[in-house]
Amino acid sequence: MRLEFVAERQYDGEMSDHTGNHNRGITQLWAWVSAEQCDEGHSDCEGIIGYYSEQTQGWLPLIGSVREHMEGYRDFINKIVENNGKTVKLINFSTREVVETVNPPDPDQMVIEV
């Protein structure tokens, strides 16, 4: 499977790539999630599905801000369901709460050691 990395942003239904000039932020996230029964009588145990990338030498989660892009993983998801017998859900998270903002330092205050 070959995946290309593209910075994607969604602004109230309007999409833009990394060259877009918008002042609004991401309004929702989509995630492919595996679900199975945890304990009898309890809700599902869920985990975000990812895949191992040889290119990055690490695991990459199947999350994004544009549903149409997430649909592009459907064949991969179908193989997971067929091979593992797990239930998989596409979940939309649409409540936005900024918990913390980390800003870069002021360039005039930066000290570069050489």
LINGIKA-V131574 format. One record per backbone hydrogen bond with DSSP energy under -0.5 kcal/mol. CO is the residue of the C=O (numbers start at 1). NH is the residue of the N-H. If there is no record, write none. Layout:
co->(CO & CO)
nh->(NH & NH)
This chain:
co->(1 & 4 & 9 & 10 & 11 & 13 & 14 & 16 & 17 & 20 & 29 & 30 & 31 & 31 & 32 & 33 & 34 & 35 & 36 & 39 & 43 & 44 & 45 & 47 & 49 & 51 & 52 & 53 & 53 & 58 & 60 & 61 & 62 & 64 & 66 & 66 & 67 & 68 & 69 & 70 & 71 & 73 & 74 & 75 & 76 & 77 & 78 & 79 & 80 & 81 & 87 & 89 & 89 & 91 & 91 & 92 & 93 & 94 & 95 & 97 & 101 & 106 & 106 & 107 & 110 & 111)
nh->(3 & 6 & 16 & 12 & 14 & 15 & 11 & 9 & 20 & 22 & 93 & 64 & 33 & 91 & 49 & 89 & 47 & 87 & 45 & 42 & 38 & 46 & 36 & 34 & 62 & 60 & 54 & 57 & 58 & 53 & 51 & 63 & 32 & 30 & 69 & 70 & 71 & 72 & 72 & 73 & 74 & 77 & 78 & 79 & 80 & 81 & 82 & 83 & 84 & 85 & 35 & 33 & 91 & 31 & 93 & 94 & 29 & 96 & 97 & 99 & 103 & 109 & 110 & 110 & 112 & 113)
